[in-house]
């Protein structure tokens, strides 16, 4: 059983979630208002895997749940603990 926290990076999933975020926000593939590109990391909390999109300043821009079949689902609410991973 894995503990909660940040998971090893998976470039494919991180690229997919960044593309999904860009499509959702109807943004161009340019920088965020702070002048830097968003980044993504993977984490697990209470048995559920998440992909978190963050700004250069560390603020969470979006969170996607990762279903067992690999489908990304954008969440409106998420466990606040994952923001600290």
N, C-alpha and C positions, 0 to 999 in steps of 0.2 A: 504494500500500500504506500503510495507516494504522499508526502507531506504537502501542505499548502505552501505556495510561494511561486517564485518565477521559475519557468521551465527553460530548457535549452532552446536556443533560437532555432526556428525552422524558417529559412529564407522564403520558401514557397508560400507558406501561410502568411508570413509578414507582408510579402508583396501583394497577396490577394486582399488582405484586410486594408492595406493602404489604398489600393485601387478602389475597393468598395467605398471607403470613406470619401475619396475624391469624387466618385460618381454621385454619392449621396449629397454631398455639399455643393455639387455642380461647380467645383473649383477647377482651375487649370492645374497642370502638373507643376505649379510654381511654389514658392515658399509661402509659409504661413505669415500672418501679419507681423510677427516678430522677426521676420527675415530669414528664417531657417525652415528646412523641410520637416514635416512631421516624421516621427518614428513609431515603431510598433514593437511590442514585446508580448510574449505568451506567458500565461500563468495558470495556476490551478487553485481553486478554492472550493473546499468541501466536495471534492470529487468532480467538479465541473471545470472544463478548460475554457479559458477566455483569451481573446486577443485584444490588447489595449493600445489605442492610438494616442500618442502624446505629442504635445507641442515642445518646442525647444526649451521652454522654461519649466518643463516637467508637468504642466497641467494636462489633465485627461480631456481629450477632444471627443472620444467615443469609445465604447466597449462593445465587442461582439462576442457572443457565445459561440463555441465551436461544438456542433453536434457530433455524435459518434460517426456519422457518415461524412464528416468533413465540411458540411454546409455551415456558412457563417450567418449568424442572426444578430442584427443590430439590436442592442438593448436600450430601453429608455431608462431603466433603473438597474443598478448593479451593486454587489456588496462593496461597501466603501473600503474594506480591507485590501482589496486587490490594487487600489491606487498606491499602496505603500510597498508593493513587491518590487 
